[in-house]
Amino acid sequence: MYTFDPRHAWSRVLRASVTVALLVCTAAAFAAGPMEEIKAVTDKVLNDLNDPAVQGDAKKAERIRRVRTVVSPHFAWEESAKACLGKHWRNRTPAERTEFTKLFSGFLQDTYAEKLAVYYGNLDRIDYKTEKILDGNEAALVRVVIVTKKKVEHPVEYRMKHIGGRWQIYDALIEGVSMVKNYRDQFDAIIAKSGFDGLLKELRARK
């Protein structure tokens, strides 16, 4: 049976840097620009991870908890879930959409928080490049470059929407690889083989 691999297409980046931190950091308020808000939330994540009170293997779970606490409110989970499910979204019942969004967001948060807690120490710096506002201030693109201690550069493009008075990320491209497209391709394959119930089963198994 086809199963999706969370490392598919992103494994280089997840191993090499703290890209995860920036995938889930987004704007906290509409008053400031998207880039400024990304900087602020990113600083919060990294400051929490550098807290002496959460260093060492014994504190790994606490580091993961802190990352989830910071990033969870700032990601457009339903928008991302809808985009990742693609054409299959419109045929789902409200209950199915709710369950899929909950399972999908939980899976992503756990995956990224755990990777970040392990790899954040490889970060050298973050170069904030450009910000572009689209669709009458309803969408934005923010481009940054993550540089590791080995001076390896990883370009990241955030795709953001203004939802409920705040900027939120619904997709991110790392070195040209879209999170949404990556998972949509995998989910399409699972649904083609095992149906939507098979996809839910895959996600439930990763709780």
C-alpha positions as CSV (number, residue, x, y, z in Angstrom):
1,M,0.0,0.0,0.0
2,Y,1.3,3.5,-0.8
3,T,2.1,5.5,2.2
4,F,3.3,9.1,2.3
5,D,6.7,10.0,3.7
6,P,7.0,13.3,5.5
7,R,10.7,13.5,4.6
8,H,9.9,13.2,0.9
9,A,11.3,16.2,-1.1
10,W,12.3,18.1,2.1
11,S,14.8,15.8,3.8
12,R,17.8,17.8,2.7
13,V,16.5,20.9,4.2
14,L,15.2,19.4,7.4
15,R,18.6,17.7,8.0
16,A,20.7,20.7,7.1
17,S,19.1,23.6,8.8
18,V,16.4,25.0,11.1
19,T,14.2,25.7,8.1
20,V,11.3,24.2,10.1
21,A,11.2,27.3,12.3
22,L,10.5,29.5,9.4
23,L,8.0,27.2,7.8
24,V,5.7,27.7,10.7
25,C,6.4,31.3,11.8
26,T,3.9,33.9,10.5
27,A,2.5,37.2,11.2
28,A,0.7,37.9,14.5
29,A,-1.1,41.1,13.5
30,F,-2.1,43.0,10.3
31,A,-0.8,46.3,11.6
32,A,2.8,45.4,10.8
33,G,4.1,44.1,7.5
34,P,4.4,40.4,7.0
35,M,8.2,40.4,7.0
36,E,8.4,42.3,10.3
37,E,6.0,39.9,11.9
38,I,7.9,36.8,10.6
39,K,11.0,38.3,12.2
40,A,9.3,38.8,15.6
41,V,7.8,35.3,15.8
42,T,11.0,33.6,14.5
43,D,12.9,35.4,17.3
44,K,10.4,34.1,19.8
45,V,10.9,30.5,18.7
46,L,14.7,30.7,18.6
47,N,14.8,32.5,22.0
48,D,12.7,29.7,23.5
49,L,14.9,27.0,22.1
50,N,18.0,28.7,23.4
51,D,16.7,29.0,26.9
52,P,19.2,27.2,29.2
53,A,16.3,25.7,31.1
54,V,15.4,23.5,28.1
55,Q,18.8,22.3,26.9
56,G,19.9,18.6,26.8
57,D,18.2,15.4,25.7
58,A,16.1,15.2,28.8
59,K,14.4,18.5,27.8
60,K,13.6,17.6,24.2
61,A,9.9,17.1,24.8
62,E,9.7,20.6,26.4
63,R,11.4,22.2,23.5
64,I,8.9,20.5,21.1
65,R,6.0,21.7,23.3
66,R,7.3,25.3,23.2
67,V,7.7,25.3,19.4
68,R,4.1,24.0,19.0
69,T,2.8,26.6,21.5
70,V,4.3,29.4,19.5
71,V,3.6,28.3,15.9
72,S,0.2,26.7,16.1
73,P,-1.9,29.8,16.3
74,H,-0.1,31.4,13.4
75,F,-0.5,28.8,10.6
76,A,-3.6,28.8,8.3
77,W,-4.2,25.1,8.9
78,E,-7.6,24.9,7.1
79,E,-6.3,26.8,4.1
80,S,-3.2,24.5,3.9
81,A,-5.4,21.4,4.4
82,K,-7.8,22.5,1.7
83,A,-4.9,23.2,-0.7
84,C,-3.1,19.9,0.1
85,L,-6.3,17.9,-0.5
86,G,-6.9,19.7,-3.7
87,K,-9.8,18.4,-5.9
88,H,-10.8,16.0,-3.2
89,W,-11.8,18.7,-0.7
90,R,-15.1,19.6,-2.4
91,N,-16.4,16.1,-2.1
92,R,-15.8,15.8,1.6
93,T,-18.5,16.3,4.3
94,P,-18.0,19.1,6.9
95,A,-17.1,16.3,9.5
96,E,-14.5,14.8,7.1
97,R,-13.0,18.2,6.4
98,T,-12.8,18.9,10.1
99,E,-11.1,15.6,10.9
100,F,-8.7,15.8,8.1
101,T,-7.7,19.4,9.0
102,K,-7.1,18.3,12.6
103,L,-5.1,15.3,11.8
104,F,-3.1,17.0,9.1
105,S,-2.2,20.0,11.2
106,G,-1.3,17.8,14.2
107,F,1.0,15.7,12.0
108,L,2.7,18.8,10.6
109,Q,3.2,20.4,13.9
110,D,4.7,17.3,15.5
111,T,7.0,16.7,12.5
112,Y,8.3,20.2,12.3
113,A,8.6,20.8,16.0
114,E,10.6,17.6,16.5
115,K,12.9,18.4,13.6
116,L,13.4,22.0,14.8
117,A,14.2,20.9,18.3
118,V,17.0,18.7,17.0
119,Y,18.4,20.9,14.2
120,Y,18.0,24.5,15.3
121,G,21.6,24.7,16.5
122,N,22.8,24.5,12.9
123,L,21.5,28.0,12.1
124,D,24.1,30.8,11.4
125,R,21.7,33.6,10.3
126,I,18.6,34.5,8.4
127,D,18.7,37.0,5.6
128,Y,15.3,38.7,5.0
129,K,15.1,39.5,1.3
130,T,11.8,40.8,-0.1
131,E,8.2,41.3,0.8
132,K,5.4,41.6,-1.8
133,I,1.8,42.4,-1.0
134,L,-0.8,41.0,-3.3
135,D,-4.6,40.9,-4.0
136,G,-5.4,44.2,-2.3
137,N,-3.5,43.5,0.9
138,E,-5.1,40.1,1.3
139,A,-2.1,38.0,0.3
140,A,1.7,38.3,0.6
141,L,4.9,36.7,-0.5
142,V,8.0,36.9,1.8
143,R,11.4,35.6,0.7
144,V,14.2,34.8,3.0
145,V,17.4,32.9,2.9
146,I,18.4,30.6,5.8
147,V,22.2,30.2,6.1
148,T,23.6,27.3,8.1
149,K,26.9,27.3,10.1
150,K,28.5,25.5,7.1
151,K,27.4,28.5,5.0
152,V,24.9,26.5,3.0
153,E,22.0,28.7,1.9
154,H,18.4,27.6,1.7
155,P,16.0,30.0,0.0
156,V,12.4,30.0,1.5
157,E,9.3,31.7,0.0
158,Y,6.3,32.1,2.3
159,R,2.9,32.3,0.8
160,M,0.6,34.1,3.3
161,K,-3.0,35.2,3.5
162,H,-4.7,37.9,5.6
163,I,-7.3,35.9,7.6
164,G,-9.3,37.1,10.6
165,G,-7.2,40.2,10.9
166,R,-3.8,38.5,10.9
167,W,-1.2,37.3,8.5
168,Q,-0.9,33.5,8.3
169,I,1.2,31.1,6.2
170,Y,-0.7,28.6,4.1
171,D,2.3,27.4,2.0
172,A,6.0,27.6,1.9
173,L,8.6,26.8,-0.8
174,I,12.0,25.6,0.2
175,E,14.5,25.7,-2.7
176,G,11.5,25.7,-5.0
177,V,9.7,22.8,-3.4
178,S,6.1,23.6,-2.3
179,M,4.8,22.1,0.9
180,V,1.3,22.1,-0.6
181,K,2.3,20.5,-3.8
182,N,4.5,17.9,-2.1
183,Y,1.7,16.7,0.1
184,R,-1.1,17.0,-2.5
185,D,0.9,14.7,-4.8
186,Q,1.3,12.1,-2.0
187,F,-2.3,12.4,-0.9
188,D,-3.6,12.0,-4.5
189,A,-1.7,8.8,-4.8
190,I,-3.0,7.4,-1.5
191,I,-6.6,8.3,-2.3
192,A,-6.3,6.8,-5.8
193,K,-5.2,3.5,-4.2
194,S,-7.1,3.4,-0.8
195,G,-9.7,6.1,-1.0
196,F,-10.2,9.0,1.4
197,D,-10.7,6.6,4.3
198,G,-7.3,5.2,3.6
199,L,-5.7,8.6,3.8
200,L,-7.4,9.3,7.2
201,K,-6.2,5.9,8.4
202,E,-2.6,6.9,7.4
203,L,-2.9,10.1,9.3
204,R,-4.5,8.6,12.4
205,A,-1.6,6.1,12.6
206,R,0.8,9.0,13.0
207,K,-0.9,10.5,16.0
